[in-house]
Amino acid sequence: MIELTVILEAAWDLTVSKIGAAFAASICLLGASFSISKIGVTALEAIARQPEAAGDVRSNLIVAAALIEGVAFFAIVVCLLVLFM
């Protein structure tokens, strides 16, 4: 009987870790999508106010979005490692 409770506790911990990994990945993706959209809105406002600075604003937009996307990808990889390890 003791072995069965140990197995059930291990299965419960595994299920909770899978739910936690999925929740963490979804929170990370929501945060990344919100921040990239906020950067896009701000860049469009900046280009509308100063059209001659469009090239600089666009390059900064691309760099910032790439950095945020990299962090989001890293967080998803960490969540997948928690899920499958």
N, C-alpha and C positions, 0 to 999 in steps of 0.2 A: 504493500500500500504506500509506503514511503517513496518508492521509486516512481510511482504514478504521479504523486504530487510534485516531485522534482521535475518530471517531464512536462507536466502541465504548467508549472511556473516558468520553465524555460520557453515553452511555446507562447505563453502570454507576453514575456519580455520581448520575444521576437516580433510578435504582432504589434506591440506598442512601438517598437523601434521602426517598423515599416510605416506605421501611421505617422510617426514623428518625422521620418525622412520625407515622406510625401508632403506633409504640412510645411516643412522647412523649404522644400523646393518651390512650392507654390507661393509662399511669402516672398522668397527671393525673386521670383519672376515678376510678381506684382510690383515689388519695389523697383526693379530694373526698368520695367515698362513705364511706370509712372515717372521715373527720373529722366528717362530718354525723351518722353513726350514733353516734360517740362523744359528740357534743354531745347527741344525743337521750337516750342512756343516762344521762348525767350530769344532764340536766334532769329525767328521771323520778325519779332517786334524790333530787334536791333537793326535788321536789314531794312525794315520799313522806315525807321527813323533816320538811318544813315546809309543810303544805297551805295555810296562809294566805298564803304568798308565791307561789302558783301563777301569778298574773297577771304578776308581774315576771319570774319565771323563763321563762314562755312567751314574753313579748315579747323577752327577751334571746336566747332560743333561735331565734326567727324572724329576728332581725337577724343573728346569727352565721351561720345557715344560708344566708341570702341573700348575705352577703359571700363565703362559701366558694363558693357556686354561681356568683357573678359571676366570681371568679378562675378557676374551672374552665372557664367559658364563654370567657373571654378566652384561656386557654391552648389551647382547642380551635380558636378562630379563628386564632391564631398558627400552629398546626400545619397548618390548612387553607391558610393563605397560603403556608407553606413547600411544601406539597404541590402547589399549583397555580401557583405563580409560578416 
